[in-house]
Amino acid sequence: MSIPTTQQAWVEERRGSPSESLRLRTDWPVPTTLGSGEVLVKVHACGLNPAGYKIMGFFPDFIRGRPIPSGMDLSGVIIDANDTEYSNGDQIYGFMSLGLCHDTKQGALSEYLRIPTTHFVLRPPTVTPLEAAGICMVSLTAYTALVELAQVEVGQTVFVYGASSGVGLAAVRIAKSLGAKVVASASGKNETLVRGVGADEFIDYTTRPIHETLLADPPSPKFNIIFESVGLSDPSLYTHSPTYLAPNGVFVSNGPFPKDTSVPELWNAVKTIVAVCTPRWLGGVPRRWILVTDIYSKAKLDATQALAAQGALNLPIDTVFDFKDVIDGYVKQMTKRARGKIVVRVESTA
């Protein structure tokens, strides 16, 4: 196939909300030079993640390296295998990590990109391009939390807070596939969704603060792992955890990230930092707290690919947006009312 010299790409041009930051460029250059171990991919679909709009709104232009195409999760087809172990026509999905985006000045919300073989895997034939586009970031985050950090074991009980989020749904799937019991918490309207991916028990966190529910009716036996999947800024779930988290258990957090810059939210974040940094001998919480940080490695990508091939990462898709409607996709994601992944169809036949 002939490869054009320019392409369409959603480019971050300034810091701000997606509507302020993004512009659909039709003149963005298609990569023409591939380095050793890189392939050229025609993108089929891109998964949107909350990290996308948070990066747009947080990082100054000079740190982010704007203008730069946005997006991290993708599926596509190799159109130039560049003497690697792969072949033209191989169907893949992959992850453009923040560092890789910065170094190559690329993003997944493009029609074409060059990507090293360390950052993608073959797409299992049982997974569609749209499904694959939503796998990487959420599954890598959940896998890092549960397998690498918490070291979940068969028969343990895992409590997932924010289980209807993309990361939360992946966490439920992964924990169940590894033989754990899962107690999940989300809004009551999402109970069917969360139970549908495998949760054994469900707690509605909208009736009252979740720590109050757990204090009033603590589990027996106590949880082995608590995974707070949404970046909760309020430290209460952690500070009260000795009542419902086993003494040798672990509290894994995907935050804390304040919802906004209001005084209460910033103060909650400060309280969380103080709570996790205060040693036990000074009255600190006698439970281990771990932050999810470095989610990417090729080994973890391979491990989650194996889970996907087994059907253990079948995640529901809330909405598929056309490429021209990326900003609408982010608007929906920012409402926090999506019930599953939000995916952008880049190639019309995907």
Salt bridges, closest charged atoms under 4 A:
GLU12 OE2 - ARG64 NH2 2.87
GLU12 OE1 - ARG66 NE 3.06
GLU13 OE1 - ARG14 NH2 3.90
GLU13 OE2 - ARG23 NE 2.98
GLU13 OE2 - ARG25 NH1 3.53
ASP27 OD1 - ARG25 NE 2.78
GLU38 OE2 - ARG114 NH1 2.69
ASP61 OD1 - ARG66 NH1 2.88
ASP103 OD1 - HIS102 ND1 3.67
GLU148 OE1 - LYS300 NZ 3.22
GLU191 OE2 - ARG195 NE 2.85
ASP200 OD2 - LYS176 NZ 3.02
GLU201 OE2 - LYS181 NZ 2.84
ASP302 OD1 - LYS298 NZ 2.69
ASP318 OD1 - LYS332 NZ 2.75
ASP325 OD2 - LYS324 NZ 3.14
GLU347 OE1 - LYS42 NZ 3.38
